[in-house]
Amino acid sequence: MAELATIARPYAEALFKSAGSQAATLAEQLTTLGSVAGNPALRQFADNPKVAAPQVFEVITGVAKTALDSKVSNLLQAVIENGRLAALPEIAAQFKALVNAQSGSSDAIVYSAYAIDDAALADVVASLEKRFGRKLNVRVEIDAELIGGIRVVVGDEVLDTSVKARLEQMKVALTA
């Protein structure tokens, strides 16, 4: 993984420097391309020596189904021509981190056992932003194994107030 991060950094930084005020818009496009490039079947197709770089480019842009900015398009062509398609998801992640750092925000994933309505989510986000001291871009995912409560992941920080975590703590305390 460290190798992919090392390969991805110059690409992400170059796009970030050239993006300027468009960085947030380009981040969405790059995230889409990163998810497409993460497909093992597509990477196998791209690694085939009989397939030319323009064909790989056409397949990826066709699957992505989004209009690409010329900067993102040029980056994609450079990544394909240099045989670095496997690094594209990491490029997208590093670019998103640069955009977040510029805006002073972070991505957060809230895992919940049940769907959270908009009013409750707004309260949770306000509390989390206060707790973490920065603006959060929150995404909610349902995880029935939590039984109840929520588990929040912001970067490498985890805040777990789920019933599952409390049961695990009780189990450890009782068996110790």
N, C-alpha and C positions, 0 to 999 in steps of 0.2 A: 504494500500500500504506500509506503514511503516513496517508492520509486515513481508511482503514478502522481503523487503529490508534487514531486520534484519536476516531473515532466510537465504537469499542468500549470504550474505557477507562472512561467513566462507568458504562456498564451493568455491566461486570465488577466494578468497585469497589463499586457499590451492592449487587450480589448478594453479594459477599464480606463486606461489613459486616453484612448481614442474616443471612448463613448461620451465623455463629458456629462452633460445634463440628461442624456438619454439612457443612462446606465440602468435605471429601474426597468424600462421597457425592454432593453436588450437582455436583462436577466431572465425575464419570462420566456423569451424566445430561446435563450441558451439552455434553460432548464428543460424545455420541451425537447430540444435536440439531444440533451444529455440522457433523458429517459428513453428516447428512441435508440440512441447508440448503446444503451445498456442491454439491449436485447441480444442474447447469445446467437440466435439464428442470423440476425443482421450482421453481427461481427464476423461470423463464419463466412457469410457471403462476401463481406468486404475483404477478408483475408485471402480469398481465392485469387491466385495470380492471373487467372484468365479474365477477371473482371477489372475494367479500367476505372480510374478515379472518377471520371464524369458520370459513369453509371452508378457508382456508390452514392455520389452526391445527389443524383436524381431520385434514387430510391429513398434516401433519408429525408429529403425535402418533401417527397410525395407522401411518405408515412406521417411526417410531422403535421402536414395540412395547415401550415401557418405561413403567412407572408414574412419573409426574412428581410431584415435590414441589411444593407450592403456590407456593413462591418461584420455582422454575424455570418453572412454568406461567405465572405472572404476568409474568416476564421475557419469555418467548416471546410472550405476547400483546402486551406493550408494543413489542417489536421489530417484530412484524408490523404493528401499527397505525401505527407511525411510519415504516414503509417501509424498515426497516433490516435486512431479512433477509439481505442480502449480507454484513453485518458479523457475523453469528452465529458463523461459524467463528473469527473473530478474537476475539470476545467469549469464546468457550470457551478459546482459547489463553491469553488474558490472565488469565482466571480461574484456569486451571491454574497459571500462573506465580505468581500470588498465593498459592495454596494451597501450592505448593512452597516459596516464600520463607518462609511461616509455619512450615513443618515443617523447614526447613533442608535440603531435598533438591532434586535436579534430575532432569529426564528425560534419559535417555541411550538412543541407538539404537546397537546393536552390529550392524554388517554383517559377515557371515561367508560364506565361500565354501561352507561345509558346515554342516549342523546341528550344534549344540553340545549335548552331553549335560548333564544337570543338575549333575553334580559339577564338570565343567570350567567351566560357566557360573558356578557359585558361586565358584570360584577367580578367574575373570576379574573378576567383580563386586567381590570383596574387593580385588583389586589396583587396580581402577579407582577405587574409593572412597578408597583410600589415596592414589592419584595425584592425584585431583581435590579431596580434602579435604572431601568431603560425601557424604551418603547419595544413592544413585542409584536411580531407578526405571527399570530396564533393560527394553528391548524388543529382541528379536533379529530381524533380517531377513536372508534369504539373498540373496546377490549373487554369482553364479557368476563374474562378471567379475574378482573379486578374485584368483582362482586359488588363493590360500591366505592364511592369516593373518586378521586382523580390522581393521576400520576403525570407530572409535568417535566418535560425535558427541554432545557434551554442550553444549547451548546453541550458542554460536558457536565453541567449541573443538573441534578435530578431532585425533584421535590415529590415525595411519594406519600400521599395521605389516603391511600386506598385501604379497603378492608383486608385485602389479600396481604398487604405489607404488615398491617397490624397483627394479623393472625400468625404470620411468619415470626414477628418479634416475640409474640407470646409463646410460640413453639420453642424458640431458642431459649427464652427465659425459663421455661418449664423443664427443658432437658439439660440445662446447665447445672 
